[in-house]
Amino acid sequence: MPTTPPKETINDDPTRQPPTPLRCILGAIVAGFIASLMWKLTNSIALSFASTPIDSPNMIVVRMSTAVRTLVVGMSSLGTGIFALAAVGLTGLAIQLILTKPQQEEIE
């Protein structure tokens, strides 16, 4: 039975750098900025949809339009939430790296 060569893992990459608190904080700032922009976009989309009624006597058109509007606002909200959670996670990782860094230096 032929043997397959071992697959490369992420840890085998020599160019990969470990996360640092500065990189985490910068990433959190970028993710937070994108989340705030997307939040403003979500609000403007929702206000635009709320101020523009669906004028159609056909109930199928009204229901489909309502579904599409809900989908658009929901997808925008989902993107906002993902970037906001990424910002919170990166901030937490930066705090963890700051708190655990001195302990690692004491052991060595």
N, C-alpha and C positions, 0 to 999 in steps of 0.2 A: 504494500500500500504506500503510495507516494506521500511524502510529508510536505505540508505547505509551509512556506516561510512565515515567520511571525509578522503579524500586522503591526504597523506603526501606531502608536497611541499618541495622545496629545502630550504626554510627559516626555516623549522621545524628541520633541521638536526643540532644537538648540536655540532657536530665535525667540522662544516664548519667554516673556518676562513675568515674574510673579506680580500679583496686584500690590500696589502701594496705596497708602491713604490719599496721596495727592491725586493719583489717577482716578481713584474712586470718587473723590469729591468733585473733580472736574467732570466726570461722567454724570454724576448726580445733578450738577448744575445744568448741563446740556439737556438731560432728560427732563428735568423740571421746567426748563424754558420751553421745550417742545410741548410738554403737557399743558403749560399755561396758554400757549398759542392755540393748541387744539381745543382747550376749554372755551376760549373766546370764539373760536370757529363754531363749536357746538352750540353755544348760546346764540350766535348770530343766525345759524341755520334754523334753530328752534323758533326764534322770534320771527324770522321770515316766513316759516311755515304757519305759525300761529296768526300772523297778520294777513295772510292770503288764504281766504276760504276757497274750498273746492266748489265751484259752480257747475254742477252738472245734474240734470234730471235722472241720469242713469245711475242706479245704485251700484252696479258692478264697477263703474268708473270711480265712484266715490270710495268704495271699499278698497280697490286696488291702489288708488292714490294715497289713502290713509296708510295702507300697508307699506308702500314705498317710502312715505315720509317717516314712518316709524323705523323702518330699516336704516334709512340714512342717518337719523339722529342716534339710533342705537349703535351703529358702526362707529360714528364719530365719538360717542361716549366711551365705547370700548377701547378705541385707540388712546383716548385721554387717560383712561384708567390704567392701561398697560404702561404708558410712559410715566405716570405718577408712581405706580408701584415700583418701577425700575429705579426711579429717583430715590424712593424710600429705602429700597434694598441696597443700593450703592452707598447711601449714607450710613446705613447700619453696618455694612461691610467695612467702611472706612473707620467707624468707631471701634469695631472689633479688632481691626488691624492695629489701631493706635493703642488699644488696651493690652493686646497680647504681645506686642513688639518688645516691651521692656522685659517681660517674663522669659522670652526666648533668649535674649542677650544675657540674662543672669545665669541661665543653665550652661551656656557655652563658656 
